[in-house]
Amino acid sequence: MAKITGTFLDEISHDIPSANWGPQDWARDFRAMKETGIDTVIIIRSAYRRAATFDSEAIKKSVGSILPVPVDLLDLFLSLAEENGMDLFFGTYDSGEYWMSGNYRKEVDINKAFTEEAVNKYGHRKAFKGWYMCHEIDTYNDKIMKVYRELGRHLKELKDMPILISPFIHGKKQFSEDPTNLSEHEKQWDRIFAEITDCVDIVAFQDGHVDFHELHDYLAVNSKLAKKYGITSWVNVETFDRDMPIKFMPLPWPAMLHKIQAAQRAKVDKLITFEFSHFLSPNSIYPAAHNLHKRYCEWLAESGISEEALAKGEADPV
């Protein structure tokens, strides 16, 4: 049975609202994550523009000043991950500007200083188990390849842990004037993987940028290419709805189930989601997320597979 076992943490938000939670709220949500089987949390960005998860001198030096940091979220998330037996992936800095405009050098330099600071302060923590390079791409981009290669190698030197990326697919007319077909997608990502195989360990493609009837085909290609280059293949099961005119609401349960099943058939190694706390949590600020959580938990209970079935090869879980 395919089950979501990882989630992004998006409190330094780009395009979804903050829940304005305090430590007790986060503690309650981590317990809810654990109850549904989540063992991995990924900070989607540990700093973004002038906001940061901790009082970062590196970001202050780079951008001049940052917003107040009343709670050290990185310390809090590490503590809650440790309490709940989870691994935490540290998300890098996103300028929201330099890497998008081609100034990869400045993006990398800020990230080098920021990640060095993070390792000096938190690198000893038990739950600190991975890196997440937060710069998202859909097709080959030479400037962003330089970010991946240089920053990825720097991260490995700082603390040798798995490095994750979560790209998207250049599909669906609603997201692009020139969506790529499956064949072109495969060519693009064959080229990308060939260049990043020494600095990226895990790829978790977002699953919301292609039509439902095409999703399995794209995920299968992604999984095949990852295997070719020795990269672990995850899927980022988006639990928000990209097809609604309102940005962004929890996904309808039938759509979520379809995406889980498509990922399962593609034989990927792990399902993660963007993201539990807003769109799949019983504690979400969205009432519809409470109901999505109920439907998901009902499905988990109804379709539970015994350990005996797994041992006999009668099930193919993710």
TORMAR-690099 format. One record per residue (C-alpha): chain; x, y, z; residue number from 1. Coordinates in pm, 1 decimal. Example, Ala and Ser with C-alpha at 12.3 -4.5 7.8 and 13.67 -1.06 7.14 Angstrom:
% TORMAR-690099
TIRO, A, 1230.0, -450.0, 780.0, 1
TIRO, A, 1367.0, -106.0, 714.0, 2
This chain:
% TORMAR-690099
TIRO, A, 0.0, 0.0, 0.0, 1
TIRO, A, 130.6, 343.7, -91.9, 2
TIRO, A, 145.6, 569.3, 209.1, 3
TIRO, A, 278.8, 921.3, 250.0, 4
TIRO, A, 577.9, 904.5, 483.6, 5
TIRO, A, 728.0, 1250.9, 441.9, 6
TIRO, A, 612.3, 1610.0, 434.0, 7
TIRO, A, 746.1, 1953.0, 365.3, 8
TIRO, A, 725.6, 2213.5, 640.8, 9
TIRO, A, 628.2, 2548.6, 492.5, 10
TIRO, A, 624.5, 2811.5, 762.2, 11
TIRO, A, 856.1, 3047.7, 572.5, 12
TIRO, A, 583.4, 3073.9, 313.9, 13
TIRO, A, 591.6, 3188.1, -47.0, 14
TIRO, A, 236.8, 3145.2, -173.4, 15
TIRO, A, 30.0, 2992.0, 107.4, 16
TIRO, A, -74.2, 3171.0, 426.2, 17
TIRO, A, 100.8, 3126.3, 757.0, 18
TIRO, A, -90.8, 2934.6, 1023.2, 19
TIRO, A, 76.2, 3156.0, 1287.7, 20
TIRO, A, 134.9, 2852.2, 1506.8, 21
TIRO, A, 335.7, 2850.4, 1826.8, 22
TIRO, A, 537.7, 2563.1, 1974.2, 23
TIRO, A, 235.0, 2381.9, 2119.9, 24
TIRO, A, 51.7, 2397.6, 1786.8, 25
TIRO, A, 351.9, 2255.6, 1604.8, 26
TIRO, A, 392.6, 1983.6, 1867.9, 27
TIRO, A, 31.0, 1877.8, 1814.9, 28
TIRO, A, 79.3, 1866.5, 1438.3, 29
TIRO, A, 399.6, 1662.9, 1457.8, 30
TIRO, A, 208.6, 1408.7, 1666.6, 31
TIRO, A, -61.0, 1398.9, 1398.0, 32
TIRO, A, 206.5, 1346.4, 1131.8, 33
TIRO, A, 354.1, 1056.5, 1326.6, 34
TIRO, A, 11.2, 896.1, 1369.2, 35
TIRO, A, -28.6, 878.6, 989.3, 36
TIRO, A, 316.6, 727.9, 935.3, 37
TIRO, A, 533.5, 1028.2, 853.7, 38
TIRO, A, 899.2, 971.3, 935.9, 39
TIRO, A, 1062.0, 1253.6, 735.8, 40
TIRO, A, 1010.6, 1630.3, 745.7, 41
TIRO, A, 1164.5, 1870.5, 494.9, 42
TIRO, A, 1192.7, 2244.1, 559.1, 43
TIRO, A, 1103.8, 2377.8, 217.8, 44
TIRO, A, 1316.6, 2687.0, 270.2, 45
TIRO, A, 1497.8, 2776.1, 590.9, 46
TIRO, A, 1515.5, 3136.7, 479.4, 47
TIRO, A, 1334.8, 3327.1, 207.1, 48
TIRO, A, 1404.3, 3686.8, 109.0, 49
TIRO, A, 1396.8, 3863.2, 450.0, 50
TIRO, A, 1240.3, 3584.4, 656.4, 51
TIRO, A, 1430.2, 3306.2, 832.9, 52
TIRO, A, 1363.9, 3008.3, 1057.9, 53
TIRO, A, 1633.3, 3125.0, 1300.2, 54
TIRO, A, 1810.4, 3452.9, 1376.1, 55
TIRO, A, 2062.7, 3421.0, 1096.2, 56
TIRO, A, 2360.3, 3654.4, 1089.7, 57
TIRO, A, 2447.1, 3527.4, 742.0, 58
TIRO, A, 2112.1, 3634.3, 598.4, 59
TIRO, A, 2128.2, 3969.4, 779.0, 60
TIRO, A, 2467.9, 4034.3, 626.4, 61
TIRO, A, 2342.1, 3938.7, 281.7, 62
TIRO, A, 2012.0, 4127.9, 268.9, 63
TIRO, A, 2063.5, 4401.7, 529.5, 64
TIRO, A, 1796.4, 4301.2, 779.2, 65
TIRO, A, 1545.5, 4025.7, 842.1, 66
TIRO, A, 1201.1, 4001.1, 994.2, 67
TIRO, A, 1187.1, 3934.4, 1370.4, 68
TIRO, A, 1234.2, 3570.0, 1470.7, 69
TIRO, A, 1031.1, 3531.1, 1792.4, 70
TIRO, A, 1074.2, 3150.6, 1791.2, 71
TIRO, A, 1375.6, 2958.8, 1663.3, 72
TIRO, A, 1179.3, 2737.9, 1425.2, 73
TIRO, A, 1477.8, 2532.6, 1318.2, 74
TIRO, A, 1552.2, 2437.4, 1679.0, 75
TIRO, A, 1182.3, 2369.9, 1737.2, 76
TIRO, A, 1147.0, 2152.2, 1427.5, 77
TIRO, A, 1462.2, 1958.7, 1513.3, 78
TIRO, A, 1338.7, 1901.7, 1868.6, 79
TIRO, A, 995.8, 1784.5, 1752.2, 80
TIRO, A, 1150.6, 1560.9, 1487.2, 81
TIRO, A, 1372.5, 1405.8, 1754.2, 82
TIRO, A, 1078.8, 1354.3, 1989.7, 83
TIRO, A, 880.1, 1180.6, 1716.1, 84
TIRO, A, 1159.8, 972.7, 1563.6, 85
TIRO, A, 1175.6, 1166.6, 1237.1, 86
TIRO, A, 1456.4, 1273.4, 1005.7, 87
TIRO, A, 1477.1, 1641.4, 910.8, 88
TIRO, A, 1603.7, 1778.9, 579.9, 89
TIRO, A, 1730.8, 2137.6, 595.9, 90
TIRO, A, 1600.1, 2357.3, 315.4, 91
TIRO, A, 1839.5, 2610.6, 167.8, 92
TIRO, A, 1795.0, 2986.4, 119.0, 93
TIRO, A, 1575.9, 3117.2, -162.6, 94
TIRO, A, 1637.8, 3478.8, -259.1, 95
TIRO, A, 1325.2, 3481.8, -474.2, 96
TIRO, A, 1534.8, 3680.9, -718.1, 97
TIRO, A, 1898.5, 3603.1, -796.6, 98
TIRO, A, 1875.3, 3244.8, -919.3, 99
TIRO, A, 1565.9, 3327.0, -1124.6, 100
TIRO, A, 1738.7, 3615.7, -1302.7, 101
TIRO, A, 2053.1, 3416.6, -1378.9, 102
TIRO, A, 2273.4, 3557.1, -1100.7, 103
TIRO, A, 2363.0, 3213.6, -971.8, 104
TIRO, A, 2685.6, 3337.9, -814.7, 105
TIRO, A, 2509.6, 3554.2, -556.1, 106
TIRO, A, 2252.7, 3283.6, -478.5, 107
TIRO, A, 2526.8, 3028.7, -416.2, 108
TIRO, A, 2742.0, 3263.9, -208.2, 109
TIRO, A, 2454.7, 3351.9, 26.3, 110
TIRO, A, 2368.9, 2984.8, 61.6, 111
TIRO, A, 2725.8, 2887.7, 138.9, 112
TIRO, A, 2743.1, 3131.2, 429.1, 113
TIRO, A, 2392.1, 3041.8, 548.4, 114
TIRO, A, 2444.2, 2665.8, 545.7, 115
TIRO, A, 2782.3, 2697.4, 717.1, 116
TIRO, A, 2611.6, 2894.4, 993.3, 117
TIRO, A, 2337.5, 2631.0, 1020.2, 118
TIRO, A, 2585.2, 2344.0, 1048.8, 119
TIRO, A, 2788.5, 2528.9, 1311.2, 120
TIRO, A, 2476.6, 2585.8, 1521.7, 121
TIRO, A, 2267.3, 2274.4, 1455.0, 122
TIRO, A, 2480.6, 2021.5, 1268.6, 123
TIRO, A, 2522.5, 1804.9, 1576.6, 124
TIRO, A, 2149.7, 1750.0, 1619.3, 125
TIRO, A, 2028.5, 1392.0, 1593.3, 126
TIRO, A, 1742.9, 1465.0, 1352.1, 127
TIRO, A, 1956.1, 1672.3, 1110.2, 128
TIRO, A, 1973.7, 1403.2, 840.6, 129
TIRO, A, 1953.6, 1566.7, 498.8, 130
TIRO, A, 1970.1, 1870.5, 272.3, 131
TIRO, A, 1697.4, 2009.4, 48.3, 132
TIRO, A, 1802.8, 2240.4, -235.6, 133
TIRO, A, 1489.0, 2448.8, -270.9, 134
TIRO, A, 1552.7, 2585.0, -620.8, 135
TIRO, A, 1285.5, 2427.3, -842.1, 136
TIRO, A, 1324.3, 2362.4, -1213.4, 137
TIRO, A, 1119.4, 2192.7, -1484.3, 138
TIRO, A, 1359.9, 2184.4, -1780.8, 139
TIRO, A, 1732.7, 2222.7, -1839.7, 140
TIRO, A, 1869.1, 2559.5, -1725.2, 141
TIRO, A, 2244.4, 2611.6, -1734.6, 142
TIRO, A, 2247.7, 2875.5, -1459.5, 143
TIRO, A, 2049.6, 2661.2, -1217.6, 144
TIRO, A, 2266.0, 2361.4, -1302.0, 145
TIRO, A, 2552.6, 2571.2, -1165.7, 146
TIRO, A, 2356.6, 2631.4, -845.2, 147
TIRO, A, 2292.5, 2259.0, -806.3, 148
TIRO, A, 2647.7, 2152.9, -880.9, 149
TIRO, A, 2832.9, 2412.7, -676.1, 150
TIRO, A, 2593.1, 2430.2, -383.7, 151
TIRO, A, 2541.4, 2053.4, -376.5, 152
TIRO, A, 2914.3, 1987.1, -353.9, 153
TIRO, A, 2946.8, 2251.8, -83.7, 154
TIRO, A, 2670.3, 2088.2, 120.5, 155
TIRO, A, 2838.0, 1748.6, 92.2, 156
TIRO, A, 3162.8, 1897.8, 222.3, 157
TIRO, A, 2985.2, 2067.5, 512.9, 158
TIRO, A, 2793.8, 1758.8, 624.7, 159
TIRO, A, 2777.9, 1451.3, 405.0, 160
TIRO, A, 2406.2, 1374.5, 399.8, 161
TIRO, A, 2152.8, 1293.9, 126.9, 162
TIRO, A, 2059.4, 1591.4, -92.7, 163
TIRO, A, 1700.6, 1617.8, -216.1, 164
TIRO, A, 1544.2, 1828.0, -492.6, 165
TIRO, A, 1175.5, 1853.4, -585.2, 166
TIRO, A, 1140.9, 1968.8, -947.4, 167
TIRO, A, 821.3, 2002.8, -1143.8, 168
TIRO, A, 709.5, 1894.5, -1489.2, 169
TIRO, A, 682.7, 2140.5, -1776.4, 170
TIRO, A, 331.1, 2026.7, -1858.8, 171
TIRO, A, -32.1, 2139.8, -1867.3, 172
TIRO, A, -125.4, 2432.4, -2086.8, 173
TIRO, A, -255.1, 2624.1, -1785.5, 174
TIRO, A, 100.1, 2646.6, -1646.6, 175
TIRO, A, 297.9, 2700.2, -1966.1, 176
TIRO, A, 252.6, 2833.2, -2316.7, 177
TIRO, A, 476.5, 2554.7, -2449.3, 178
TIRO, A, 430.2, 2240.4, -2237.3, 179
TIRO, A, 670.8, 1959.5, -2315.0, 180
TIRO, A, 547.4, 1620.7, -2424.2, 181
TIRO, A, 662.9, 1300.3, -2259.7, 182
TIRO, A, 944.6, 1238.9, -2508.6, 183
TIRO, A, 1089.7, 1588.6, -2468.0, 184
TIRO, A, 1053.1, 1566.0, -2090.2, 185
TIRO, A, 1258.8, 1247.2, -2092.7, 186
TIRO, A, 1532.7, 1408.3, -2305.4, 187
TIRO, A, 1550.5, 1714.5, -2080.2, 188
TIRO, A, 1575.6, 1514.3, -1759.2, 189
TIRO, A, 1819.1, 1262.7, -1900.5, 190
TIRO, A, 2049.5, 1558.6, -1961.7, 191
TIRO, A, 1984.4, 1711.9, -1618.4, 192
TIRO, A, 2042.2, 1388.9, -1425.8, 193
TIRO, A, 2363.7, 1326.3, -1613.9, 194
TIRO, A, 2498.8, 1658.8, -1483.8, 195
TIRO, A, 2383.1, 1637.7, -1120.8, 196
TIRO, A, 2433.5, 1272.7, -1037.0, 197
TIRO, A, 2731.2, 1354.5, -811.7, 198
TIRO, A, 2554.0, 1630.7, -616.6, 199
TIRO, A, 2189.7, 1515.9, -588.2, 200
TIRO, A, 2089.0, 1190.4, -418.3, 201
TIRO, A, 1708.5, 1203.3, -419.9, 202
TIRO, A, 1457.3, 1351.9, -662.2, 203
TIRO, A, 1090.2, 1397.4, -567.6, 204
TIRO, A, 901.0, 1527.2, -869.7, 205
TIRO, A, 593.6, 1737.1, -797.1, 206
TIRO, A, 289.2, 1564.2, -942.6, 207
TIRO, A, 55.2, 1855.7, -1007.6, 208
TIRO, A, 166.0, 1992.9, -1344.1, 209
TIRO, A, 35.2, 1723.3, -1579.1, 210
TIRO, A, -314.1, 1597.6, -1655.9, 211
TIRO, A, -432.4, 1308.6, -1443.9, 212
TIRO, A, -445.3, 1063.8, -1736.3, 213
TIRO, A, -78.3, 1136.7, -1816.5, 214
TIRO, A, 58.1, 1134.2, -1463.3, 215
TIRO, A, 162.9, 771.1, -1438.7, 216
TIRO, A, 353.5, 788.7, -1768.2, 217
TIRO, A, 558.9, 1086.2, -1650.1, 218
TIRO, A, 623.6, 934.9, -1308.6, 219
TIRO, A, 733.9, 609.3, -1470.4, 220
TIRO, A, 982.7, 795.8, -1691.6, 221
TIRO, A, 1111.6, 988.3, -1390.8, 222
TIRO, A, 1159.3, 667.4, -1196.0, 223
TIRO, A, 1336.8, 498.3, -1488.8, 224
TIRO, A, 1576.7, 791.1, -1536.9, 225
TIRO, A, 1652.5, 816.5, -1165.8, 226
TIRO, A, 1739.8, 447.5, -1158.0, 227
TIRO, A, 1963.5, 491.6, -1463.2, 228
TIRO, A, 2172.1, 752.9, -1280.9, 229
TIRO, A, 2165.4, 596.5, -935.0, 230
TIRO, A, 1934.8, 863.0, -789.9, 231
TIRO, A, 1663.2, 765.2, -541.5, 232
TIRO, A, 1314.9, 832.3, -677.2, 233
TIRO, A, 1043.5, 981.0, -457.1, 234
TIRO, A, 719.0, 1153.5, -554.9, 235
TIRO, A, 587.5, 1478.2, -409.5, 236
TIRO, A, 214.6, 1408.3, -384.9, 237
TIRO, A, 69.5, 1757.9, -377.9, 238
TIRO, A, -228.1, 1769.6, -143.5, 239
TIRO, A, -344.0, 2109.8, -266.2, 240
TIRO, A, -558.9, 2175.3, -571.1, 241
TIRO, A, -391.5, 2342.4, -868.4, 242
TIRO, A, -708.4, 2327.7, -1079.2, 243
TIRO, A, -922.2, 2553.9, -861.4, 244
TIRO, A, -919.7, 2928.1, -937.8, 245
TIRO, A, -842.2, 2993.3, -568.8, 246
TIRO, A, -479.2, 2952.0, -462.9, 247
TIRO, A, -459.8, 2712.5, -283.4, 248
TIRO, A, -719.5, 2483.1, -131.2, 249
TIRO, A, -699.2, 2119.2, -13.8, 250
TIRO, A, -720.2, 1861.8, -291.7, 251
TIRO, A, -1037.0, 1652.4, -342.3, 252
TIRO, A, -989.4, 1302.7, -202.5, 253
TIRO, A, -1052.7, 1119.2, -534.8, 254
TIRO, A, -775.3, 1324.6, -696.9, 255
TIRO, A, -537.3, 1252.7, -409.2, 256
TIRO, A, -612.4, 880.9, -429.0, 257
TIRO, A, -550.5, 880.7, -804.8, 258
TIRO, A, -210.7, 1044.4, -757.0, 259
TIRO, A, -108.7, 801.7, -482.8, 260
TIRO, A, -202.4, 506.4, -701.3, 261
TIRO, A, -16.6, 649.8, -1002.5, 262
TIRO, A, 296.7, 684.1, -791.8, 263
TIRO, A, 256.9, 331.4, -659.7, 264
TIRO, A, 238.7, 189.8, -1013.3, 265
TIRO, A, 552.9, 384.2, -1103.4, 266
TIRO, A, 735.6, 192.2, -827.8, 267
TIRO, A, 896.7, 488.8, -657.7, 268
TIRO, A, 1080.2, 458.6, -328.4, 269
TIRO, A, 885.6, 700.3, -108.5, 270
TIRO, A, 588.7, 938.5, -112.0, 271
TIRO, A, 617.2, 1282.1, 42.8, 272
TIRO, A, 370.0, 1567.6, 26.2, 273
TIRO, A, 345.3, 1940.4, -2.6, 274
TIRO, A, 224.6, 1964.3, 251.5, 275
TIRO, A, 68.5, 1807.4, 556.9, 276
TIRO, A, 12.5, 2099.6, 792.1, 277
TIRO, A, -195.0, 2313.9, 556.1, 278
TIRO, A, -371.0, 2059.8, 338.1, 279
TIRO, A, -381.1, 1718.9, 510.5, 280
TIRO, A, -375.9, 1792.8, 881.1, 281
TIRO, A, -659.2, 1760.3, 1131.5, 282
TIRO, A, -520.3, 2085.3, 1273.7, 283
TIRO, A, -515.7, 2280.6, 946.4, 284
TIRO, A, -649.9, 2632.7, 910.8, 285
TIRO, A, -867.4, 2486.5, 629.3, 286
TIRO, A, -1172.9, 2282.4, 740.3, 287
TIRO, A, -1157.2, 2088.9, 410.8, 288
TIRO, A, -814.5, 1960.0, 514.1, 289
TIRO, A, -968.9, 1806.7, 827.3, 290
TIRO, A, -1203.6, 1610.7, 602.1, 291
TIRO, A, -924.6, 1512.2, 363.3, 292
TIRO, A, -736.0, 1378.9, 664.2, 293
TIRO, A, -1040.4, 1173.3, 762.9, 294
TIRO, A, -1079.2, 1027.1, 413.6, 295
TIRO, A, -707.5, 946.6, 393.4, 296
TIRO, A, -704.1, 779.3, 735.6, 297
TIRO, A, -1017.8, 579.1, 645.8, 298
TIRO, A, -846.2, 459.6, 329.4, 299
TIRO, A, -532.4, 364.9, 520.5, 300
TIRO, A, -743.2, 157.9, 760.4, 301
TIRO, A, -958.5, -1.9, 490.1, 302
TIRO, A, -670.7, -92.6, 258.7, 303
TIRO, A, -419.0, -193.0, 525.2, 304
TIRO, A, -185.7, -468.4, 410.5, 305
TIRO, A, -62.6, -726.5, 655.1, 306
TIRO, A, 304.0, -795.9, 714.9, 307
TIRO, A, 235.2, -1151.9, 600.5, 308
TIRO, A, 109.7, -1029.6, 261.7, 309
TIRO, A, 417.5, -814.9, 221.3, 310
TIRO, A, 646.4, -1106.3, 303.5, 311
TIRO, A, 473.2, -1322.0, 43.1, 312
TIRO, A, 513.0, -1055.8, -223.0, 313
TIRO, A, 137.1, -1005.5, -254.9, 314
TIRO, A, 170.1, -631.1, -218.3, 315
TIRO, A, 401.1, -372.8, -362.1, 316
TIRO, A, 413.5, -88.6, -112.4, 317
TIRO, A, 587.1, 240.5, -160.9, 318
